[in-house]
Amino acid sequence: MSEAHVESHEMAHGHHGTTPAEDDNTNLRAVTIWFVGIVVSVIVAVVFISQYFNIAIRKELNAKVYSAENPVLRDLRASEQAKLTKYQWADKEAGVVRIPLERAKELTLRDWSARAKAVVPAAAATEGSEASPETAAPADAEGAK
C-alpha cells in the first residue's frame, strides 16, 4: 500500500501515528458498591434457602412423624373409651363397678336435684327454730357421705 493511503487511513480513524493509552484510574467507589451488593445478595439468598428448607423439613416432619398414628396411643385411647362407655368391674372383690360416663352424669344430676329439694325444706325448718349454721353443718356433712 502506498504511504498516502496509510496516512489517509490513520487520519480517518484518528490514530495519528500513536496508540491510545489505557486509563489506569479504576473507580473504587463503583467496585466497592458492586462488591457490597454481591455480598448482600449472597447473604439474602443463603438466608432465604435456609428458611425454605427449614419450612420444608417441618412440613415433612408433620406429614411423616406427627400425623402417623402411634399403635400404643391408639390402644390407650381405645381402652380409655371402653372404660368411659361400658359397664365394667373396677374391683370385683370390693363390689365396685365402673359405669358409662353419660349414665354417671344422669345419676349425679338426679342425686343433686333430690338433695337440693331436701335442703330447701330443711332450711325453712331451721329458720323457724332458731338453729345456728354451726349445728346445721354437721347434718349436711353426714348427708353428703
N, CA, C and O atoms as a GROMACS GRO file, in nm:
protein
  580
    1MET      N    1   0.083  -0.118   0.000
    1MET     CA    2   0.000   0.000   0.000
    1MET      C    3   0.087   0.125   0.000
    1MET      O    4   0.202   0.124   0.044
    2SER      N    5   0.032   0.224  -0.049
    2SER     CA    6   0.110   0.347  -0.056
    2SER      C    7   0.104   0.422   0.075
    2SER      O    8   0.011   0.404   0.154
    3GLU      N    9   0.204   0.508   0.098
    3GLU     CA   10   0.209   0.584   0.222
    3GLU      C   11   0.093   0.682   0.232
    3GLU      O   12   0.044   0.708   0.342
    4ALA      N   13   0.050   0.735   0.125
    4ALA     CA   14  -0.062   0.828   0.125
    4ALA      C   15  -0.189   0.758   0.168
    4ALA      O   16  -0.272   0.812   0.240
    5HIS      N   17  -0.201   0.636   0.120
    5HIS     CA   18  -0.320   0.559   0.157
    5HIS      C   19  -0.319   0.526   0.307
    5HIS      O   20  -0.424   0.531   0.371
    6VAL      N   21  -0.202   0.493   0.363
    6VAL     CA   22  -0.188   0.460   0.506
    6VAL      C   23  -0.214   0.586   0.587
    6VAL      O   24  -0.281   0.579   0.690
    7GLU      N   25  -0.162   0.699   0.545
    7GLU     CA   26  -0.184   0.823   0.618
    7GLU      C   27  -0.331   0.863   0.617
    7GLU      O   28  -0.385   0.907   0.719
    8SER      N   29  -0.394   0.848   0.503
    8SER     CA   30  -0.535   0.885   0.497
    8SER      C   31  -0.618   0.790   0.584
    8SER      O   32  -0.718   0.830   0.643
    9HIS      N   33  -0.577   0.667   0.590
    9HIS     CA   34  -0.647   0.569   0.675
    9HIS      C   35  -0.630   0.604   0.823
    9HIS      O   36  -0.726   0.597   0.899
   10GLU      N   37  -0.509   0.642   0.864
   10GLU     CA   38  -0.483   0.681   1.002
   10GLU      C   39  -0.557   0.809   1.037
   10GLU      O   40  -0.606   0.823   1.149
   11MET      N   41  -0.566   0.899   0.946
   11MET     CA   42  -0.637   1.024   0.970
   11MET      C   43  -0.787   1.001   0.983
   11MET      O   44  -0.855   1.065   1.063
   12ALA      N   45  -0.836   0.909   0.905
   12ALA     CA   46  -0.979   0.881   0.910
   12ALA      C   47  -1.018   0.814   1.040
   12ALA      O   48  -1.128   0.835   1.092
   13HIS      N   49  -0.930   0.734   1.093
   13HIS     CA   50  -0.963   0.662   1.217
   13HIS      C   51  -0.904   0.728   1.340
   13HIS      O   52  -0.921   0.674   1.449
   14GLY      N   53  -0.839   0.836   1.331
   14GLY     CA   54  -0.792   0.913   1.443
   14GLY      C   55  -0.670   0.858   1.512
   14GLY      O   56  -0.650   0.888   1.629
   15HIS      N   57  -0.588   0.780   1.446
   15HIS     CA   58  -0.473   0.722   1.512
   15HIS      C   59  -0.354   0.819   1.515
   15HIS      O   60  -0.283   0.818   1.616
   16HIS      N   61  -0.331   0.894   1.421
   16HIS     CA   62  -0.223   0.993   1.410
   16HIS      C   63  -0.088   0.936   1.446
   16HIS      O   64  -0.001   1.012   1.491
   17GLY      N   65  -0.067   0.810   1.430
   17GLY     CA   66   0.065   0.752   1.449
   17GLY      C   67   0.092   0.707   1.592
   17GLY      O   68   0.200   0.654   1.617
   18THR      N   69   0.002   0.725   1.686
   18THR     CA   70   0.025   0.682   1.825
   18THR      C   71  -0.087   0.591   1.869
   18THR      O   72  -0.201   0.602   1.822
   19THR      N   73  -0.056   0.503   1.957
   19THR     CA   74  -0.156   0.412   2.013
   19THR      C   75  -0.213   0.478   2.138
   19THR      O   76  -0.138   0.525   2.223
   20PRO      N   77  -0.348   0.481   2.151
   20PRO     CA   78  -0.404   0.546   2.270
   20PRO      C   79  -0.371   0.466   2.396
   20PRO      O   80  -0.373   0.343   2.394
   21ALA      N   81  -0.340   0.535   2.506
   21ALA     CA   82  -0.305   0.471   2.633
   21ALA      C   83  -0.432   0.429   2.707
   21ALA      O   84  -0.536   0.493   2.696
   22GLU      N   85  -0.420   0.322   2.780
   22GLU     CA   86  -0.533   0.271   2.859
   22GLU      C   87  -0.543   0.351   2.988
   22GLU      O   88  -0.441   0.386   3.047
   23ASP      N   89  -0.664   0.380   3.032
   23ASP     CA   90  -0.685   0.458   3.154
   23ASP      C   91  -0.659   0.369   3.275
   23ASP      O   92  -0.722   0.264   3.288
   24ASP      N   93  -0.568   0.408   3.364
   24ASP     CA   94  -0.531   0.329   3.480
   24ASP      C   95  -0.614   0.363   3.604
   24ASP      O   96  -0.603   0.295   3.706
   25ASN      N   97  -0.692   0.462   3.598
   25ASN     CA   98  -0.772   0.503   3.714
   25ASN      C   99  -0.897   0.414   3.723
   25ASN      O  100  -0.986   0.422   3.638
   26THR      N  101  -0.901   0.329   3.827
   26THR     CA  102  -1.021   0.248   3.848
   26THR      C  103  -1.113   0.321   3.944
   26THR      O  104  -1.067   0.391   4.034
   27ASN      N  105  -1.238   0.304   3.924
   27ASN     CA  106  -1.337   0.370   4.008
   27ASN      C  107  -1.362   0.280   4.130
   27ASN      O  108  -1.443   0.188   4.124
   28LEU      N  109  -1.291   0.308   4.242
   28LEU     CA  110  -1.300   0.225   4.362
   28LEU      C  111  -1.440   0.230   4.423
   28LEU      O  112  -1.486   0.132   4.481
   29ARG      N  113  -1.505   0.341   4.410
   29ARG     CA  114  -1.640   0.352   4.466
   29ARG      C  115  -1.735   0.255   4.395
   29ARG      O  116  -1.814   0.186   4.460
   30ALA      N  117  -1.727   0.249   4.264
   30ALA     CA  118  -1.814   0.158   4.188
   30ALA      C  119  -1.780   0.012   4.219
   30ALA      O  120  -1.871  -0.070   4.231
   31VAL      N  121  -1.653  -0.020   4.232
   31VAL     CA  122  -1.612  -0.157   4.264
   31VAL      C  123  -1.662  -0.195   4.403
   31VAL      O  124  -1.710  -0.306   4.424
   32THR      N  125  -1.650  -0.104   4.498
   32THR     CA  126  -1.696  -0.130   4.635
   32THR      C  127  -1.847  -0.149   4.638
   32THR      O  128  -1.895  -0.239   4.706
   33ILE      N  129  -1.920  -0.067   4.568
   33ILE     CA  130  -2.066  -0.081   4.564
   33ILE      C  131  -2.105  -0.215   4.503
   33ILE      O  132  -2.195  -0.282   4.554
   34TRP      N  133  -2.040  -0.255   4.394
   34TRP     CA  134  -2.068  -0.385   4.333
   34TRP      C  135  -2.034  -0.498   4.430
   34TRP      O  136  -2.111  -0.593   4.443
   35PHE      N  137  -1.921  -0.488   4.497
   35PHE     CA  138  -1.880  -0.593   4.591
   35PHE      C  139  -1.980  -0.607   4.706
   35PHE      O  140  -2.022  -0.718   4.738
   36VAL      N  141  -2.018  -0.495   4.766
   36VAL     CA  142  -2.116  -0.498   4.876
   36VAL      C  143  -2.249  -0.551   4.826
   36VAL      O  144  -2.314  -0.630   4.895
   37GLY      N  145  -2.291  -0.512   4.708
   37GLY     CA  146  -2.416  -0.560   4.652
   37GLY      C  147  -2.415  -0.711   4.631
   37GLY      O  148  -2.514  -0.779   4.660
   38ILE      N  149  -2.305  -0.764   4.581
   38ILE     CA  150  -2.294  -0.908   4.560
   38ILE      C  151  -2.293  -0.982   4.692
   38ILE      O  152  -2.360  -1.085   4.706
   39VAL      N  153  -2.219  -0.932   4.791
   39VAL     CA  154  -2.215  -0.997   4.923
   39VAL      C  155  -2.353  -0.996   4.987
   39VAL      O  156  -2.396  -1.098   5.041
   40VAL      N  157  -2.423  -0.885   4.982
   40VAL     CA  158  -2.559  -0.877   5.040
   40VAL      C  159  -2.652  -0.973   4.966
   40VAL      O  160  -2.735  -1.039   5.029
   41SER      N  161  -2.640  -0.980   4.835
   41SER     CA  162  -2.726  -1.071   4.758
   41SER      C  163  -2.700  -1.216   4.796
   41SER      O  164  -2.794  -1.295   4.807
   42VAL      N  165  -2.575  -1.252   4.815
   42VAL     CA  166  -2.542  -1.390   4.854
   42VAL      C  167  -2.596  -1.419   4.993
   42VAL      O  168  -2.650  -1.527   5.016
   43ILE      N  169  -2.584  -1.326   5.086
   43ILE     CA  170  -2.636  -1.346   5.222
   43ILE      C  171  -2.787  -1.362   5.219
   43ILE      O  172  -2.840  -1.451   5.285
   44VAL      N  173  -2.856  -1.278   5.144
   44VAL     CA  174  -3.002  -1.288   5.134
   44VAL      C  175  -3.041  -1.422   5.073
   44VAL      O  176  -3.135  -1.486   5.119
   45ALA      N  177  -2.970  -1.465   4.970
   45ALA     CA  178  -3.001  -1.594   4.908
   45ALA      C  179  -2.979  -1.710   5.005
   45ALA      O  180  -3.060  -1.802   5.010
   46VAL      N  181  -2.872  -1.707   5.083
   46VAL     CA  182  -2.844  -1.813   5.180
   46VAL      C  183  -2.952  -1.816   5.287
   46VAL      O  184  -3.000  -1.924   5.323
   47VAL      N  185  -2.991  -1.701   5.338
   47VAL     CA  186  -3.097  -1.696   5.441
   47VAL      C  187  -3.228  -1.746   5.383
   47VAL      O  188  -3.299  -1.822   5.449
   48PHE      N  189  -3.262  -1.705   5.264
   48PHE     CA  190  -3.386  -1.750   5.201
   48PHE      C  191  -3.387  -1.901   5.183
   48PHE      O  192  -3.485  -1.967   5.217
   49ILE      N  193  -3.279  -1.955   5.130
   49ILE     CA  194  -3.272  -2.101   5.108
   49ILE      C  195  -3.278  -2.174   5.241
   49ILE      O  196  -3.344  -2.277   5.252
   50SER      N  197  -3.209  -2.124   5.341
   50SER     CA  198  -3.212  -2.187   5.474
   50SER      C  199  -3.353  -2.190   5.530
   50SER      O  200  -3.398  -2.293   5.580
   51GLN      N  201  -3.423  -2.078   5.524
   51GLN     CA  202  -3.560  -2.072   5.575
   51GLN      C  203  -3.652  -2.162   5.494
   51GLN      O  204  -3.740  -2.228   5.550
   52TYR      N  205  -3.633  -2.166   5.364
   52TYR     CA  206  -3.716  -2.252   5.280
   52TYR      C  207  -3.699  -2.398   5.319
   52TYR      O  208  -3.797  -2.472   5.330
   53PHE      N  209  -3.576  -2.441   5.339
   53PHE     CA  210  -3.553  -2.580   5.376
   53PHE      C  211  -3.602  -2.609   5.518
   53PHE      O  212  -3.649  -2.720   5.544
   54ASN      N  213  -3.592  -2.514   5.609
   54ASN     CA  214  -3.647  -2.535   5.744
   54ASN      C  215  -3.798  -2.556   5.737
   54ASN      O  216  -3.851  -2.644   5.805
   55ILE      N  217  -3.866  -2.478   5.656
   55ILE     CA  218  -4.010  -2.494   5.641
   55ILE      C  219  -4.042  -2.627   5.576
   55ILE      O  220  -4.135  -2.696   5.617
   56ALA      N  221  -3.965  -2.664   5.476
   56ALA     CA  222  -3.987  -2.793   5.408
   56ALA      C  223  -3.964  -2.910   5.504
   56ALA      O  224  -4.039  -3.008   5.501
   57ILE      N  225  -3.863  -2.900   5.588
   57ILE     CA  226  -3.836  -3.006   5.686
   57ILE      C  227  -3.949  -3.016   5.787
   57ILE      O  228  -3.992  -3.126   5.821
   58ARG      N  229  -3.999  -2.902   5.836
   58ARG     CA  230  -4.112  -2.904   5.930
   58ARG      C  231  -4.235  -2.968   5.868
   58ARG      O  232  -4.306  -3.044   5.933
   59LYS      N  233  -4.262  -2.936   5.742
   59LYS     CA  234  -4.377  -2.996   5.674
   59LYS      C  235  -4.361  -3.147   5.662
   59LYS      O  236  -4.457  -3.221   5.683
   60GLU      N  237  -4.242  -3.192   5.630
   60GLU     CA  238  -4.217  -3.336   5.619
   60GLU      C  239  -4.232  -3.403   5.754
   60GLU      O  240  -4.289  -3.512   5.763
   61LEU      N  241  -4.181  -3.340   5.860
   61LEU     CA  242  -4.196  -3.397   5.994
   61LEU      C  243  -4.343  -3.409   6.031
   61LEU      O  244  -4.387  -3.512   6.083
   62ASN      N  245  -4.418  -3.303   6.004
   62ASN     CA  246  -4.561  -3.308   6.035
   62ASN      C  247  -4.630  -3.418   5.957
   62ASN      O  248  -4.716  -3.489   6.010
   63ALA      N  249  -4.593  -3.432   5.832
   63ALA     CA  250  -4.659  -3.532   5.747
   63ALA      C  251  -4.620  -3.674   5.784
   63ALA      O  252  -4.705  -3.764   5.783
   64LYS      N  253  -4.494  -3.697   5.818
   64LYS     CA  254  -4.447  -3.833   5.839
   64LYS      C  255  -4.445  -3.877   5.985
   64LYS      O  256  -4.472  -3.993   6.014
   65VAL      N  257  -4.413  -3.788   6.076
   65VAL     CA  258  -4.395  -3.828   6.215
   65VAL      C  259  -4.518  -3.796   6.299
   65VAL      O  260  -4.574  -3.884   6.364
   66TYR      N  261  -4.559  -3.671   6.298
   66TYR     CA  262  -4.664  -3.629   6.390
   66TYR      C  263  -4.802  -3.677   6.348
   66TYR      O  264  -4.887  -3.702   6.434
   67SER      N  265  -4.827  -3.690   6.219
   67SER     CA  266  -4.959  -3.732   6.175
   67SER      C  267  -4.974  -3.883   6.171
   67SER      O  268  -5.087  -3.933   6.163
   68ALA      N  269  -4.865  -3.957   6.176
   68ALA     CA  270  -4.873  -4.103   6.177
   68ALA      C  271  -4.930  -4.149   6.311
   68ALA      O  272  -4.890  -4.101   6.417
   69GLU      N  273  -5.022  -4.243   6.304
   69GLU     CA  274  -5.088  -4.289   6.426
   69GLU      C  275  -4.998  -4.389   6.499
   69GLU      O  276  -4.952  -4.487   6.441
   70ASN      N  277  -4.977  -4.362   6.624
   70ASN     CA  278  -4.896  -4.449   6.708
   70ASN      C  279  -4.984  -4.564   6.758
   70ASN      O  280  -5.089  -4.538   6.816
   71PRO      N  281  -4.945  -4.689   6.738
   71PRO     CA  282  -5.030  -4.801   6.781
   71PRO      C  283  -5.050  -4.806   6.932
   71PRO      O  284  -5.157  -4.845   6.978
   72VAL      N  285  -4.950  -4.768   7.008
   72VAL     CA  286  -4.964  -4.767   7.155
   72VAL      C  287  -5.066  -4.663   7.196
   72VAL      O  288  -5.151  -4.689   7.282
   73LEU      N  289  -5.058  -4.545   7.136
   73LEU     CA  290  -5.155  -4.439   7.166
   73LEU      C  291  -5.295  -4.479   7.123
   73LEU      O  292  -5.392  -4.452   7.194
   74ARG      N  293  -5.306  -4.543   7.007
   74ARG     CA  294  -5.437  -4.589   6.959
   74ARG      C  295  -5.497  -4.690   7.057
   74ARG      O  296  -5.616  -4.683   7.086
   75ASP      N  297  -5.416  -4.784   7.108
   75ASP     CA  298  -5.465  -4.883   7.204
   75ASP      C  299  -5.505  -4.818   7.336
   75ASP      O  300  -5.605  -4.855   7.397
   76LEU      N  301  -5.426  -4.720   7.380
   76LEU     CA  302  -5.458  -4.648   7.504
   76LEU      C  303  -5.591  -4.575   7.490
   76LEU      O  304  -5.674  -4.582   7.581
   77ARG      N  305  -5.611  -4.507   7.380
   77ARG     CA  306  -5.737  -4.434   7.360
   77ARG      C  307  -5.856  -4.530   7.350
   77ARG      O  308  -5.965  -4.498   7.398
   78ALA      N  309  -5.836  -4.645   7.289
   78ALA     CA  310  -5.944  -4.744   7.280
   78ALA      C  311  -5.980  -4.796   7.417
   78ALA      O  312  -6.098  -4.812   7.448
   79SER      N  313  -5.880  -4.824   7.502
   79SER     CA  314  -5.910  -4.873   7.637
   79SER      C  315  -5.976  -4.764   7.721
   79SER      O  316  -6.065  -4.793   7.801
   80GLU      N  317  -5.933  -4.639   7.704
   80GLU     CA  318  -5.997  -4.529   7.778
   80GLU      C  319  -6.142  -4.513   7.733
   80GLU      O  320  -6.230  -4.492   7.816
   81GLN      N  321  -6.165  -4.522   7.603
   81GLN     CA  322  -6.302  -4.510   7.552
   81GLN      C  323  -6.389  -4.623   7.605
   81GLN      O  324  -6.505  -4.601   7.638
   82ALA      N  325  -6.334  -4.743   7.613
   82ALA     CA  326  -6.409  -4.857   7.667
   82ALA      C  327  -6.444  -4.834   7.814
   82ALA      O  328  -6.554  -4.866   7.858
   83LYS      N  329  -6.349  -4.778   7.889
   83LYS     CA  330  -6.374  -4.751   8.031
   83LYS      C  331  -6.482  -4.643   8.048
   83LYS      O  332  -6.556  -4.645   8.146
   84LEU      N  333  -6.490  -4.550   7.954
   84LEU     CA  334  -6.586  -4.441   7.966
   84LEU      C  335  -6.724  -4.476   7.913
   84LEU      O  336  -6.821  -4.407   7.946
   85THR      N  337  -6.737  -4.580   7.833
   85THR     CA  338  -6.865  -4.606   7.768
   85THR      C  339  -6.927  -4.741   7.800
   85THR      O  340  -7.036  -4.771   7.751
   86LYS      N  341  -6.861  -4.825   7.881
   86LYS     CA  342  -6.914  -4.959   7.909
   86LYS      C  343  -6.920  -4.985   8.057
   86LYS      O  344  -6.847  -4.925   8.135
   87TYR      N  345  -7.011  -5.075   8.095
   87TYR     CA  346  -7.016  -5.123   8.232
   87TYR      C  347  -6.904  -5.224   8.251
   87TYR      O  348  -6.887  -5.315   8.169
   88GLN      N  349  -6.827  -5.209   8.359
   88GLN     CA  350  -6.717  -5.300   8.387
   88GLN      C  351  -6.696  -5.310   8.537
   88GLN      O  352  -6.736  -5.221   8.613
   89TRP      N  353  -6.633  -5.418   8.579
   89TRP     CA  354  -6.594  -5.430   8.717
   89TRP      C  355  -6.464  -5.351   8.735
   89TRP      O  356  -6.366  -5.375   8.664
   90ALA      N  357  -6.464  -5.259   8.829
   90ALA     CA  358  -6.341  -5.188   8.864
   90ALA      C  359  -6.266  -5.271   8.968
   90ALA      O  360  -6.144  -5.288   8.959
   91ASP      N  361  -6.340  -5.323   9.067
   91ASP     CA  362  -6.283  -5.413   9.168
   91ASP      C  363  -6.394  -5.510   9.206
   91ASP      O  364  -6.482  -5.476   9.285
   92LYS      N  365  -6.390  -5.629   9.150
   92LYS     CA  366  -6.496  -5.726   9.168
   92LYS      C  367  -6.506  -5.771   9.313
   92LYS      O  368  -6.616  -5.790   9.364
   93GLU      N  369  -6.393  -5.789   9.381
   93GLU     CA  370  -6.393  -5.834   9.522
   93GLU      C  371  -6.458  -5.731   9.613
   93GLU      O  372  -6.529  -5.766   9.707
   94ALA      N  373  -6.433  -5.602   9.585
   94ALA     CA  374  -6.492  -5.496   9.668
   94ALA      C  375  -6.631  -5.458   9.620
   94ALA      O  376  -6.700  -5.382   9.687
   95GLY      N  377  -6.674  -5.511   9.505
   95GLY     CA  378  -6.807  -5.480   9.453
   95GLY      C  379  -6.816  -5.343   9.388
   95GLY      O  380  -6.923  -5.283   9.386
   96VAL      N  381  -6.704  -5.292   9.334
   96VAL     CA  382  -6.701  -5.161   9.270
   96VAL      C  383  -6.717  -5.181   9.119
   96VAL      O  384  -6.642  -5.254   9.055
   97VAL      N  385  -6.818  -5.112   9.065
   97VAL     CA  386  -6.849  -5.125   8.923
   97VAL      C  387  -6.824  -4.992   8.854
   97VAL      O  388  -6.852  -4.885   8.910
   98ARG      N  389  -6.769  -4.999   8.733
   98ARG     CA  390  -6.749  -4.880   8.652
   98ARG      C  391  -6.870  -4.868   8.559
   98ARG      O  392  -6.909  -4.965   8.494
   99ILE      N  393  -6.929  -4.747   8.556
   99ILE     CA  394  -7.047  -4.726   8.471
   99ILE      C  395  -7.012  -4.627   8.361
   99ILE      O  396  -6.915  -4.552   8.374
  100PRO      N  397  -7.091  -4.625   8.252
  100PRO     CA  398  -7.062  -4.529   8.144
  100PRO      C  399  -7.072  -4.385   8.193
  100PRO      O  400  -7.150  -4.354   8.284
  101LEU      N  401  -6.995  -4.299   8.132
  101LEU     CA  402  -6.988  -4.159   8.173
  101LEU      C  403  -7.123  -4.090   8.164
  101LEU      O  404  -7.161  -4.017   8.255
  102GLU      N  405  -7.195  -4.111   8.056
  102GLU     CA  406  -7.326  -4.046   8.040
  102GLU      C  407  -7.422  -4.088   8.150
  102GLU      O  408  -7.497  -4.006   8.203
  103ARG      N  409  -7.420  -4.217   8.184
  103ARG     CA  410  -7.508  -4.266   8.291
  103ARG      C  411  -7.467  -4.206   8.426
  103ARG      O  412  -7.552  -4.174   8.508
  104ALA      N  413  -7.337  -4.192   8.448
  104ALA     CA  414  -7.288  -4.130   8.573
  104ALA      C  415  -7.333  -3.985   8.582
  104ALA      O  416  -7.368  -3.938   8.691
  105LYS      N  417  -7.333  -3.915   8.471
  105LYS     CA  418  -7.382  -3.776   8.471
  105LYS      C  419  -7.530  -3.770   8.507
  105LYS      O  420  -7.572  -3.686   8.586
  106GLU      N  421  -7.609  -3.859   8.448
  106GLU     CA  422  -7.753  -3.862   8.476
  106GLU      C  423  -7.779  -3.891   8.624
  106GLU      O  424  -7.862  -3.825   8.687
  107LEU      N  425  -7.708  -3.989   8.679
  107LEU     CA  426  -7.727  -4.022   8.821
  107LEU      C  427  -7.682  -3.910   8.912
  107LEU      O  428  -7.748  -3.882   9.013
  108THR      N  429  -7.574  -3.845   8.879
  108THR     CA  430  -7.526  -3.733   8.960
  108THR      C  431  -7.625  -3.618   8.958
  108THR      O  432  -7.655  -3.561   9.063
  109LEU      N  433  -7.678  -3.583   8.840
  109LEU     CA  434  -7.777  -3.476   8.832
  109LEU      C  435  -7.903  -3.513   8.910
  109LEU      O  436  -7.960  -3.428   8.979
  110ARG      N  437  -7.945  -3.638   8.901
  110ARG     CA  438  -8.063  -3.682   8.976
  110ARG      C  439  -8.040  -3.671   9.126
  110ARG      O  440  -8.126  -3.622   9.199
  111ASP      N  441  -7.923  -3.716   9.172
  111ASP     CA  442  -7.891  -3.708   9.316
  111ASP      C  443  -7.881  -3.564   9.364
  111ASP      O  444  -7.928  -3.532   9.474
  112TRP      N  445  -7.821  -3.476   9.284
  112TRP     CA  446  -7.807  -3.337   9.325
  112TRP      C  447  -7.942  -3.266   9.325
  112TRP      O  448  -7.968  -3.184   9.413
  113SER      N  449  -8.028  -3.296   9.230
  113SER     CA  450  -8.159  -3.231   9.231
  113SER      C  451  -8.242  -3.282   9.348
  113SER      O  452  -8.317  -3.205   9.407
  114ALA      N  453  -8.231  -3.411   9.383
  114ALA     CA  454  -8.302  -3.463   9.500
  114ALA      C  455  -8.245  -3.402   9.628
  114ALA      O  456  -8.321  -3.372   9.720
  115ARG      N  457  -8.117  -3.384   9.635
  115ARG     CA  458  -8.054  -3.325   9.752
  115ARG      C  459  -8.096  -3.179   9.767
  115ARG      O  460  -8.119  -3.132   9.879
  116ALA      N  461  -8.106  -3.106   9.653
  116ALA     CA  462  -8.147  -2.967   9.659
  116ALA      C  463  -8.291  -2.955   9.711
  116ALA      O  464  -8.322  -2.863   9.787
  117LYS      N  465  -8.378  -3.048   9.670
  117LYS     CA  466  -8.516  -3.047   9.718
  117LYS      C  467  -8.522  -3.077   9.867
  117LYS      O  468  -8.607  -3.024   9.937
  118ALA      N  469  -8.432  -3.161   9.916
  118ALA     CA  470  -8.430  -3.195  10.058
  118ALA      C  471  -8.372  -3.082  10.141
  118ALA      O  472  -8.412  -3.064  10.256
  119VAL      N  473  -8.280  -3.007  10.086
  119VAL     CA  474  -8.216  -2.898  10.160
  119VAL      C  475  -8.311  -2.780  10.176
  119VAL      O  476  -8.309  -2.715  10.280
  120VAL      N  477  -8.394  -2.752  10.076
  120VAL     CA  478  -8.484  -2.637  10.081
  120VAL      C  479  -8.583  -2.651  10.197
  120VAL      O  480  -8.597  -2.555  10.273
  121PRO      N  481  -8.654  -2.765  10.215
  121PRO     CA  482  -8.743  -2.775  10.330
  121PRO      C  483  -8.667  -2.773  10.462
  121PRO      O  484  -8.718  -2.719  10.561
  122ALA      N  485  -8.548  -2.830  10.468
  122ALA     CA  486  -8.470  -2.829  10.591
  122ALA      C  487  -8.429  -2.687  10.627
  122ALA      O  488  -8.426  -2.652  10.745
  123ALA      N  489  -8.397  -2.606  10.527
  123ALA     CA  490  -8.359  -2.467  10.552
  123ALA      C  491  -8.479  -2.388  10.605
  123ALA      O  492  -8.463  -2.303  10.692
  124ALA      N  493  -8.596  -2.416  10.554
  124ALA     CA  494  -8.716  -2.348  10.602
  124ALA      C  495  -8.745  -2.388  10.746
  124ALA      O  496  -8.788  -2.305  10.825
  125ALA      N  497  -8.722  -2.513  10.782
  125ALA     CA  498  -8.746  -2.560  10.918
  125ALA      C  499  -8.646  -2.499  11.015
  125ALA      O  500  -8.682  -2.469  11.129
  126THR      N  501  -8.522  -2.480  10.973
  126THR     CA  502  -8.421  -2.423  11.062
  126THR      C  503  -8.444  -2.274  11.083
  126THR      O  504  -8.402  -2.220  11.185
  127GLU      N  505  -8.509  -2.207  10.990
  127GLU     CA  506  -8.538  -2.065  11.009
  127GLU      C  507  -8.644  -2.048  11.118
  127GLU      O  508  -8.639  -1.952  11.196
  128GLY      N  509  -8.737  -2.139  11.124
  128GLY     CA  510  -8.843  -2.132  11.225
  128GLY      C  511  -8.788  -2.164  11.364
  128GLY      O  512  -8.821  -2.094  11.460
  129SER      N  513  -8.707  -2.266  11.376
  129SER     CA  514  -8.643  -2.297  11.504
  129SER      C  515  -8.507  -2.231  11.501
  129SER      O  516  -8.436  -2.242  11.401
  130GLU      N  517  -8.471  -2.167  11.600
  130GLU     CA  518  -8.353  -2.082  11.598
  130GLU      C  519  -8.225  -2.165  11.603
  130GLU      O  520  -8.150  -2.158  11.700
  131ALA      N  521  -8.200  -2.244  11.499
  131ALA     CA  522  -8.078  -2.324  11.491
  131ALA      C  523  -7.970  -2.241  11.425
  131ALA      O  524  -7.996  -2.168  11.330
  132SER      N  525  -7.848  -2.254  11.476
  132SER     CA  526  -7.736  -2.179  11.419
  132SER      C  527  -7.679  -2.256  11.301
  132SER      O  528  -7.700  -2.377  11.290
  133PRO      N  529  -7.608  -2.190  11.212
  133PRO     CA  530  -7.547  -2.258  11.097
  133PRO      C  531  -7.446  -2.364  11.139
  133PRO      O  532  -7.422  -2.460  11.065
  134GLU      N  533  -7.385  -2.349  11.258
  134GLU     CA  534  -7.286  -2.448  11.303
  134GLU      C  535  -7.353  -2.581  11.333
  134GLU      O  536  -7.294  -2.687  11.310
  135THR      N  537  -7.476  -2.578  11.386
  135THR     CA  538  -7.544  -2.704  11.418
  135THR      C  539  -7.602  -2.768  11.292
  135THR      O  540  -7.620  -2.890  11.289
  136ALA      N  541  -7.631  -2.689  11.189
  136ALA     CA  542  -7.686  -2.743  11.065
  136ALA      C  543  -7.577  -2.805  10.978
  136ALA      O  544  -7.606  -2.896  10.900
  137ALA      N  545  -7.454  -2.758  10.987
  137ALA     CA  546  -7.346  -2.804  10.901
  137ALA      C  547  -7.313  -2.952  10.920
  137ALA      O  548  -7.293  -3.020  10.820
  138PRO      N  549  -7.307  -3.007  11.044
  138PRO     CA  550  -7.274  -3.149  11.056
  138PRO      C  551  -7.382  -3.239  10.992
  138PRO      O  552  -7.349  -3.345  10.939
  139ALA      N  553  -7.506  -3.198  10.995
  139ALA     CA  554  -7.611  -3.279  10.934
  139ALA      C  555  -7.592  -3.285  10.783
  139ALA      O  556  -7.612  -3.390  10.721
  140ASP      N  557  -7.554  -3.170  10.723
  140ASP     CA  558  -7.528  -3.167  10.579
  140ASP      C  559  -7.407  -3.251  10.545
  140ASP      O  560  -7.405  -3.318  10.442
  141ALA      N  561  -7.307  -3.248  10.629
  141ALA     CA  562  -7.185  -3.325  10.602
  141ALA      C  563  -7.213  -3.474  10.611
  141ALA      O  564  -7.157  -3.552  10.534
  142GLU      N  565  -7.300  -3.515  10.704
  142GLU     CA  566  -7.336  -3.656  10.716
  142GLU      C  567  -7.419  -3.699  10.595
  142GLU      O  568  -7.403  -3.810  10.546
  143GLY      N  569  -7.506  -3.613  10.547
  143GLY     CA  570  -7.590  -3.644  10.432
  143GLY      C  571  -7.508  -3.655  10.304
  143GLY      O  572  -7.548  -3.725  10.211
  144ALA      N  573  -7.394  -3.586  10.297
  144ALA     CA  574  -7.310  -3.589  10.176
  144ALA      C  575  -7.233  -3.720  10.164
  144ALA      O  576  -7.194  -3.759  10.055
  145LYS      N  577  -7.211  -3.787  10.278
  145LYS     CA  578  -7.135  -3.913  10.274
  145LYS      C  579  -7.214  -4.019  10.215
  145LYS      O  580  -7.167  -4.132  10.203
   0.00000   0.00000   0.00000
